[in-house]
Amino acid sequence: MQKSLLIIFTFGMILYSESYYPYIKFASKKYKVSEYLICRVIEVESNWKKNVVSRKGAVGLMQITEGVYIEFQKYNKDYDIFEMINYKVAMKNAEWNIIVGTWYLSYLIKYFTNINHSISAYFWGISNIKKTNYNSKYRKKVLKSK
C-alpha cells in the first residue's frame, strides 16, 4: 500500500490526502465553490474516509445521498451516465463523490444565496431548513477553522 502525503491547506490547518487535491481543485473551479469550503465539508462529513457510509445511507467523503445523486444526474447531462450508473459504487469513488458533493454545495448556495443557510441545508436538507432556524452546530463546525 502506497502512503499518501498530507498537505496543509493554506486557508487553514486542514490536512488531507494529496491524492484528493486534483478532484477538489477541479470541482472548485467547475462549480465556483471554494476549495476551503469543500475541504471543511469533507472533514466534517467523513473525516477524509472515502468508504464511510452513514446510518441513513449517505456515502463517501462528502456523504452523498441517493437523492442528491439522482438530482446531479438530472442537472448534469455533460457527464457520461454509464460511468455513474451504480450509486454506491460511484459515490465510493473519491473523484465522483467530490464532484457531486461540490455540485450540491453550489446548487444550495445559488438556491439560498446565503452561505450559512446553504451549509445548514447540506446537512439538514432544503425542506428542513425552510421550516427551522439556520443556527446549526453542523454549520458552525464547517465554518470553524482549525
Order of alpha helices (4+ residues) and beta strands (2+ residues): beta-beta-alpha-alpha-alpha-alpha-alpha-alpha-alpha-alpha
